[in-house]
């Protein structure tokens, strides 16, 4: 008597294979991307998370910690030490809001603003490192954003 082997029965009976896991493909791609950024950001003396904060602030010069956290999907416990390091480096200021002292407002300093020009080549270099077309990258980005949204909705 033969049994039908559906994808669900195969999955239940098979040992998970690392290379078949979406999570591993995302994780390892993230590691590779971080290696590219680490090399490029070394001359700016920024880590990748610091660079993300700076990118948000280059779009909006002053934001609260919670606004930055929302944009980057990070909590304040993760952001606070990162922001303190950026402040020590002279790139941002951290001031309590006059309206509500529970809120800390992060603003770019002149040095932080000037770094934007120096950081201008980073995206071009990352694009070259991917060896993808602009259309391929836009499609991939949309797919990843959609996946992130679905995963966020499921928890």
N, CA, C and O of each residue as an XYZ file, in Angstrom:
620
protein
N       0.843     -1.166      0.000
C       0.000      0.000      0.000
C       0.895      1.238      0.000
O       1.740      1.398      0.881
N       0.709      2.108     -0.984
C       1.548      3.294     -1.052
C       0.857      4.447     -0.338
O      -0.366      4.588     -0.372
N       1.670      5.258      0.302
C       1.115      6.420      0.984
C       1.432      7.656      0.175
O       2.481      7.759     -0.460
N       0.520      8.571      0.213
C       0.716      9.833     -0.497
C       1.684     10.704      0.302
O       1.552     10.850      1.517
N       2.645     11.272     -0.393
C       3.619     12.131      0.281
C       3.369     13.572     -0.133
O       3.799     14.008     -1.200
N       2.684     14.290      0.705
C       2.412     15.697      0.460
C       3.531     16.520      1.070
O       4.314     16.005      1.868
N       3.619     17.795      0.706
C       4.665     18.630      1.314
C       4.589     18.641      2.838
O       5.625     18.698      3.501
N       3.379     18.587      3.408
C       3.287     18.627      4.866
C       3.785     17.338      5.496
O       4.403     17.374      6.560
N       3.523     16.169      4.847
C       4.040     14.921      5.411
C       5.543     14.820      5.221
O       6.243     14.271      6.072
N       6.045     15.349      4.108
C       7.493     15.366      3.910
C       8.168     16.226      4.967
O       9.198     15.857      5.531
N       7.568     17.373      5.220
C       8.141     18.283      6.211
C       8.112     17.668      7.602
O       9.048     17.854      8.380
N       7.056     16.943      7.918
C       6.936     16.342      9.241
C       7.948     15.219      9.428
O       8.414     14.989     10.544
N       8.296     14.515      8.348
C       9.186     13.363      8.446
C      10.648     13.697      8.178
O      11.534     12.915      8.521
N      10.900     14.815      7.587
C      12.270     15.148      7.186
C      12.973     15.940      8.280
O      12.359     16.718      9.010
N      14.264     15.717      8.367
C      15.089     16.533      9.238
C      15.288     17.869      8.527
O      15.653     17.892      7.352
N      15.054     18.975      9.219
C      15.227     20.277      8.554
C      16.645     20.438      8.016
O      17.619     20.125      8.701
N      16.748     20.919      6.814
C      18.039     21.170      6.185
C      18.312     22.671      6.251
O      17.456     23.489      5.914
N      19.495     23.006      6.681
C      19.872     24.408      6.856
C      19.677     25.210      5.578
O      19.084     26.289      5.613
N      20.163     24.704      4.454
C      20.088     25.439      3.197
C      18.667     25.601      2.675
O      18.432     26.393      1.761
N      17.720     24.867      3.238
C      16.324     24.973      2.812
C      15.548     25.985      3.641
O      14.372     26.234      3.376
N      16.192     26.565      4.635
C      15.505     27.465      5.561
C      15.539     28.919      5.076
O      16.606     29.472      4.810
N      14.370     29.514      4.969
C      14.273     30.933      4.618
C      14.998     31.786      5.655
O      15.711     32.726      5.304
N      14.813     31.456      6.927
C      15.440     32.251      7.981
C      16.960     32.276      7.831
O      17.585     33.306      8.082
N      17.560     31.159      7.425
C      19.005     31.131      7.258
C      19.441     31.951      6.040
O      20.469     32.627      6.072
N      18.651     31.883      4.970
C      18.976     32.692      3.783
C      18.949     34.175      4.141
O      19.825     34.930      3.719
N      17.947     34.598      4.918
C      17.865     36.001      5.343
C      19.015     36.360      6.279
O      19.639     37.412      6.138
N      19.287     35.475      7.234
C      20.356     35.710      8.203
C      21.712     35.827      7.516
O      22.463     36.767      7.772
N      22.024     34.868      6.641
C      23.339     34.870      5.997
C      23.481     36.022      5.004
O      24.576     36.561      4.841
N      22.381     36.408      4.333
C      22.421     37.584      3.456
C      22.661     38.840      4.290
O      23.400     39.736      3.881
N      22.033     38.894      5.458
C      22.253     40.028      6.358
C      23.699     40.118      6.817
O      24.269     41.207      6.881
N      24.289     38.978      7.136
C      25.708     38.963      7.526
C      26.594     39.471      6.397
O      27.505     40.267      6.619
N      26.314     38.997      5.177
C      27.110     39.431      4.022
C      26.951     40.931      3.791
O      27.925     41.631      3.516
N      25.717     41.418      3.905
C      25.469     42.853      3.720
C      26.193     43.658      4.795
O      26.770     44.706      4.507
N      26.162     43.168      6.037
C      26.847     43.877      7.121
C      28.355     43.920      6.901
O      28.994     44.908      7.261
N      28.941     42.876      6.319
C      30.373     42.894      6.019
C      30.695     43.988      5.009
O      31.698     44.690      5.142
N      29.843     44.128      4.002
C      30.043     45.179      3.001
C      29.966     46.544      3.681
O      30.830     47.396      3.474
N      28.929     46.748      4.491
C      28.769     48.040      5.172
C      29.906     48.295      6.152
O      30.401     49.419      6.236
N      30.332     47.270      6.897
C      31.400     47.460      7.884
C      32.650     48.037      7.217
O      33.276     48.959      7.740
N      32.999     47.485      6.067
C      34.174     47.965      5.334
C      33.988     49.420      4.893
O      34.896     50.240      5.028
N      32.805     49.727      4.366
C      32.535     51.074      3.857
C      32.408     52.112      4.974
O      32.802     53.266      4.806
N      31.860     51.694      6.106
C      31.608     52.640      7.202
C      32.822     52.863      8.099
O      32.828     53.762      8.940
N      33.833     52.048      7.912
C      35.039     52.191      8.730
C      35.629     53.595      8.611
O      36.049     54.183      9.607
N      35.659     54.127      7.395
C      36.225     55.469      7.196
C      35.361     56.564      7.827
O      35.845     57.664      8.095
N      34.083     56.259      8.063
C      33.189     57.223      8.715
C      33.185     57.053     10.223
O      32.586     57.850     10.945
N      33.857     56.009     10.695
C      33.902     55.667     12.110
C      32.487     55.427     12.662
O      32.153     55.869     13.761
N      31.665     54.716     11.871
C      30.306     54.373     12.274
C      30.093     52.871     12.177
O      30.648     52.203     11.305
N      29.282     52.357     13.083
C      28.798     50.986     12.940
C      27.544     51.040     12.062
O      27.007     52.118     11.807
N      27.088     49.894     11.611
C      25.886     49.868     10.774
C      24.656     50.416     11.518
O      23.928     51.225     10.943
N      24.395     50.010     12.771
C      23.250     50.602     13.474
C      23.384     52.126     13.648
O      22.393     52.850     13.553
N      24.599     52.604     13.900
C      24.807     54.053     14.004
C      24.527     54.729     12.669
O      23.940     55.810     12.625
N      24.943     54.100     11.595
C      24.693     54.626     10.256
C      23.192     54.732      9.991
O      22.728     55.717      9.418
N      22.436     53.719     10.407
C      20.979     53.764     10.226
C      20.367     54.943     10.979
O      19.498     55.638     10.451
N      20.819     55.167     12.207
C      20.326     56.317     12.976
C      20.673     57.608     12.256
O      19.840     58.508     12.149
N      21.892     57.701     11.766
C      22.301     58.914     11.063
C      21.455     59.121      9.803
O      21.088     60.252      9.485
N      21.146     58.042      9.087
C      20.314     58.167      7.888
C      18.939     58.724      8.243
O      18.417     59.585      7.536
N      18.355     58.241      9.330
C      17.047     58.737      9.773
C      17.146     60.219     10.115
O      16.265     61.003      9.763
N      18.213     60.595     10.795
C      18.378     62.000     11.184
C      18.750     62.888      9.995
O      18.451     64.082     10.018
N      19.375     62.358      8.984
C      19.645     63.159      7.786
C      18.349     63.463      7.060
O      18.269     64.452      6.331
N      17.334     62.634      7.242
C      16.017     62.908      6.658
C      15.241     63.913      7.502
O      14.587     64.806      6.963
N      15.311     63.772      8.817
C      14.635     64.647      9.782
C      15.643     64.991     10.861
O      15.990     64.131     11.670
N      16.116     66.216     10.893
C      17.252     66.584     11.747
C      17.037     66.367     13.237
O      18.003     66.160     13.972
N      15.790     66.411     13.697
C      15.504     66.208     15.121
C      14.322     65.261     15.268
O      13.256     65.476     14.691
N      14.533     64.212     16.049
C      13.480     63.234     16.309
C      13.603     62.738     17.742
O      14.685     62.770     18.328
N      12.503     62.285     18.295
C      12.557     61.679     19.623
C      13.150     60.274     19.498
O      13.179     59.687     18.417
N      13.613     59.762     20.614
C      14.158     58.407     20.633
C      13.096     57.421     20.156
O      13.401     56.501     19.397
N      11.854     57.608     20.595
C      10.792     56.675     20.199
C      10.504     56.764     18.697
O      10.203     55.748     18.071
N      10.591     57.951     18.117
C      10.390     58.080     16.665
C      11.499     57.369     15.889
O      11.238     56.702     14.888
N      12.727     57.517     16.355
C      13.847     56.816     15.713
C      13.643     55.309     15.850
O      13.839     54.560     14.893
N      13.253     54.876     17.030
C      13.013     53.457     17.266
C      11.943     52.888     16.360
O      12.084     51.775     15.853
N      10.866     53.643     16.150
C       9.788     53.192     15.250
C      10.304     53.038     13.827
O       9.989     52.059     13.150
N      11.084     53.990     13.381
C      11.612     53.931     12.010
C      12.556     52.755     11.802
O      12.584     52.152     10.729
N      13.336     52.432     12.845
C      14.365     51.399     12.715
C      13.953     50.051     13.318
O      14.728     49.096     13.287
N      12.742     49.974     13.862
C      12.261     48.746     14.498
C      13.166     48.337     15.668
O      13.463     47.157     15.857
N      13.597     49.338     16.450
C      14.443     49.109     17.609
C      13.790     49.690     18.852
O      13.073     50.687     18.767
N      14.032     49.070     20.016
C      13.491     49.609     21.257
C      14.487     50.584     21.882
O      15.654     50.635     21.494
N      14.005     51.353     22.855
C      14.863     52.392     23.442
C      16.043     51.787     24.194
O      17.098     52.416     24.278
N      15.892     50.583     24.741
C      17.014     49.947     25.443
C      18.168     49.645     24.486
O      19.330     49.652     24.891
N      17.851     49.382     23.232
C      18.884     49.148     22.220
C      19.443     50.471     21.715
O      20.645     50.602     21.480
N      18.561     51.447     21.550
C      18.968     52.739     20.985
C      19.785     53.601     21.944
O      20.724     54.272     21.518
N      19.445     53.592     23.214
C      20.076     54.519     24.156
C      21.601     54.436     24.169
O      22.248     55.476     24.045
N      22.213     53.252     24.314
C      23.684     53.232     24.301
C      24.270     53.650     22.948
O      25.327     54.276     22.887
N      23.584     53.302     21.890
C      24.020     53.678     20.544
C      24.004     55.201     20.389
O      24.941     55.791     19.851
N      22.926     55.825     20.869
C      22.803     57.285     20.791
C      23.833     57.977     21.673
O      24.355     59.031     21.309
N      24.127     57.394     22.824
C      25.156     57.966     23.697
C      26.517     57.960     23.000
O      27.279     58.920     23.118
N      26.822     56.885     22.277
C      28.097     56.821     21.541
C      28.139     57.874     20.426
O      29.175     58.496     20.191
N      27.001     58.067     19.741
C      26.948     59.103     18.698
C      27.111     60.494     19.308
O      27.726     61.374     18.706
N      26.562     60.684     20.498
C      26.712     61.972     21.191
C      28.172     62.178     21.602
O      28.712     63.270     21.430
N      28.801     61.157     22.132
C      30.216     61.236     22.526
C      31.098     61.551     21.320
O      32.103     62.252     21.440
N      30.709     61.026     20.158
C      31.464     61.287     18.928
C      31.186     62.679     18.369
O      31.809     63.085     17.388
N      30.257     63.415     18.981
C      29.964     64.775     18.535
C      29.054     64.852     17.322
O      29.004     65.886     16.655
N      28.324     63.767     17.021
C      27.469     63.747     15.836
C      26.021     64.136     16.128
O      25.308     64.612     15.244
N      25.590     63.929     17.379
C      24.219     64.270     17.766
C      24.210     64.880     19.157
O      25.167     64.763     19.922
N      23.104     65.530     19.455
C      22.851     65.978     20.824
C      21.610     65.245     21.319
O      20.728     64.882     20.541
N      21.566     65.036     22.634
C      20.398     64.419     23.269
C      19.892     65.395     24.310
O      20.594     65.718     25.268
N      18.658     65.867     24.116
C      18.073     66.822     25.058
C      16.680     66.378     25.447
O      15.929     65.863     24.618
N      16.335     66.577     26.704
C      14.980     66.283     27.165
C      14.018     67.285     26.543
O      14.335     68.468     26.423
N      12.850     66.810     26.149
C      11.843     67.664     25.551
C      11.319     68.653     26.589
O      11.106     68.289     27.745
N      11.113     69.904     26.175
C      10.541     70.913     27.062
C       9.088     70.584     27.388
O       8.609     70.866     28.486
N       8.394     69.988     26.426
C       6.976     69.661     26.598
C       6.769     68.462     27.516
O       5.809     68.428     28.287
N       7.652     67.492     27.440
C       7.512     66.260     28.213
C       8.903     65.717     28.498
O       9.563     65.184     27.606
N       9.349     65.854     29.743
C      10.715     65.464     30.099
C      10.991     63.979     29.955
O      12.148     63.560     30.002
N       9.939     63.164     29.776
C      10.140     61.730     29.560
C      10.681     61.461     28.167
O      11.264     60.405     27.920
N      10.492     62.408     27.252
C      10.946     62.243     25.873
C      12.304     62.908     25.668
O      12.531     64.046     26.078
N      13.185     62.174     25.031
C      14.507     62.698     24.691
C      14.529     62.958     23.187
O      14.190     62.088     22.385
N      14.935     64.171     22.825
C      15.004     64.563     21.417
C      16.457     64.475     20.958
O      17.368     64.995     21.602
N      16.640     63.810     19.839
C      17.970     63.635     19.246
C      18.077     64.561     18.045
O      17.211     64.555     17.171
N      19.135     65.354     18.004
C      19.339     66.300     16.907
C      20.759     66.165     16.364
O      21.696     65.839     17.094
N      20.889     66.418     15.087
C      22.214     66.412     14.460
C      23.007     67.638     14.875
O      22.456     68.730     15.009
N      24.287     67.453     15.073
C      25.195     68.582     15.249
C      25.703     68.978     13.862
O      25.416     68.305     12.871
N      26.447     70.058     13.803
C      27.049     70.464     12.527
C      27.959     69.349     12.000
O      27.999     69.084     10.798
N      28.672     68.716     12.893
C      29.560     67.609     12.495
C      28.738     66.435     11.946
O      29.140     65.795     10.975
N      27.603     66.159     12.561
C      26.728     65.087     12.088
C      26.154     65.386     10.716
O      26.043     64.499      9.869
N      25.790     66.648     10.502
C      25.277     67.056      9.185
C      26.369     66.937      8.125
O      26.117     66.479      7.011
N      27.578     67.353      8.480
C      28.690     67.317      7.526
C      29.051     65.884      7.122
O      29.540     65.651      6.016
N      28.812     64.945      8.006
C      29.137     63.551      7.713
C      28.280     62.998      6.570
O      28.680     62.051      5.894
N      27.109     63.587      6.359
C      26.215     63.120      5.290
C      26.903     63.183      3.931
O      26.768     62.261      3.126
N      27.625     64.240      3.674
C      28.327     64.387      2.403
C      29.368     63.286      2.243
O      29.484     62.670      1.184
N      30.113     63.055      3.302
C      31.150     62.021      3.277
C      30.534     60.627      3.091
O      31.158     59.749      2.495
N      29.316     60.424      3.599
C      28.644     59.122      3.519
C      27.953     58.903      2.179
O      27.410     57.828      1.928
N      27.971     59.909      1.325
C      27.244     59.847      0.066
C      27.594     58.688     -0.846
O      26.739     58.216     -1.597
N      28.806     58.229     -0.798
C      29.253     57.156     -1.700
C      28.900     55.754     -1.189
O      29.048     54.774     -1.919
N      28.440     55.658      0.044
C      28.179     54.343      0.631
C      27.135     53.574     -0.176
O      27.360     52.417     -0.530
N      26.002     54.202     -0.469
C      24.938     53.494     -1.186
C      25.377     53.044     -2.573
O      25.046     51.940     -3.006
N      26.112     53.885     -3.257
C      26.619     53.516     -4.581
C      27.539     52.303     -4.494
O      27.476     51.408     -5.336
N      28.382     52.277     -3.485
C      29.300     51.150     -3.303
C      28.548     49.872     -2.948
O      28.906     48.791     -3.415
N      27.518     49.991     -2.130
C      26.706     48.816     -1.778
C      25.994     48.303     -3.024
O      25.953     47.096     -3.264
N      25.434     49.210     -3.816
C      24.767     48.815     -5.057
C      25.731     48.029     -5.945
O      25.366     46.981     -6.477
N      26.938     48.520     -6.106
C      27.934     47.828     -6.936
C      28.264     46.453     -6.359
O      28.442     45.492     -7.108
N      28.345     46.357     -5.040
C      28.689     45.085     -4.404
C      27.618     44.022     -4.639
O      27.934     42.834     -4.682
N      26.365     44.427     -4.792
C      25.285     43.447     -4.989
C      25.316     42.821     -6.376
O      24.843     41.701     -6.569
N      25.872     43.545     -7.340
C      25.884     43.101     -8.741
C      24.467     42.787     -9.241
O      24.267     41.882    -10.051
N      23.500     43.547     -8.745
C      22.108     43.429     -9.192
C      21.736     44.673     -9.981
O      22.398     45.706     -9.882
N      20.676     44.563    -10.761
C      20.162     45.737    -11.469
C      19.314     46.549    -10.491
O      18.871     46.016     -9.474
N      19.083     47.824    -10.783
C      18.190     48.608     -9.926
C      16.805     47.970     -9.801
O      16.230     47.962     -8.713
N      16.267     47.439    -10.891
C      14.951     46.795    -10.838
C      14.965     45.566     -9.935
O      14.020     45.341     -9.179
N      16.029     44.771    -10.006
C      16.124     43.593     -9.141
C      16.145     44.000     -7.670
O      15.484     43.379     -6.838
N      16.903     45.042     -7.359
C      16.996     45.492     -5.972
C      15.682     46.080     -5.475
O      15.297     45.847     -4.330
N      14.999     46.828     -6.307
C      13.701     47.389     -5.903
C      12.685     46.278     -5.662
O      11.914     46.339     -4.704
N      12.678     45.272     -6.518
C      11.772     44.139     -6.349
C      12.088     43.389     -5.051
O      11.185     43.063     -4.280
N      13.361     43.122     -4.821
C      13.775     42.427     -3.606
C      13.393     43.226     -2.364
O      12.893     42.661     -1.391
N      13.625     44.517     -2.394
C      13.289     45.382     -1.259
C      11.791     45.343     -0.970
O      11.382     45.234      0.186
N      10.969     45.432     -2.024
C       9.506     45.363     -1.831
C       9.093     44.021     -1.230
O       8.265     43.969     -0.320
N       9.670     42.946     -1.740
C       9.347     41.607     -1.231
C       9.728     41.480      0.250
O       8.966     40.930      1.045
N      10.897     41.985      0.611
C      11.345     41.911      1.999
C      10.478     42.775      2.912
O      10.174     42.374      4.036
N      10.082     43.949      2.443
C       9.199     44.798      3.239
C       7.842     44.124      3.450
O       7.266     44.197      4.536
N       7.347     43.477      2.418
C       6.074     42.760      2.529
C       6.209     41.601      3.519
O       5.331     41.398      4.356
N       7.293     40.850      3.428
C       7.530     39.751      4.352
C       7.625     40.264      5.786
O       7.033     39.682      6.694
N       8.368     41.352      5.993
C       8.490     41.939      7.328
C       7.117     42.302      7.886
O       6.826     42.041      9.053
N       6.277     42.903      7.048
C       4.937     43.269      7.490
C       4.107     42.054      7.879
O       3.422     42.069      8.901
N       4.166     41.015      7.076
C       3.412     39.792      7.379
C       3.914     39.152      8.661
O       3.118     38.709      9.488
N       5.216     39.100      8.829
C       5.767     38.521     10.048
C       5.405     39.354     11.270
O       5.080     38.800     12.321
N       5.457     40.669     11.148
C       5.090     41.551     12.255
C       3.624     41.365     12.625
O       3.273     41.388     13.804
N       2.782     41.184     11.639
C       1.359     40.977     11.892
C       1.074     39.651     12.583
O       0.063     39.510     13.272
N       1.970     38.670     12.398
C       1.717     37.344     12.943
C       2.124     37.192     14.405
O       1.773     36.198     15.042
N       2.856     38.161     14.945
C       3.287     38.050     16.358
C       2.519     38.990     17.249
O       2.754     39.026     18.457
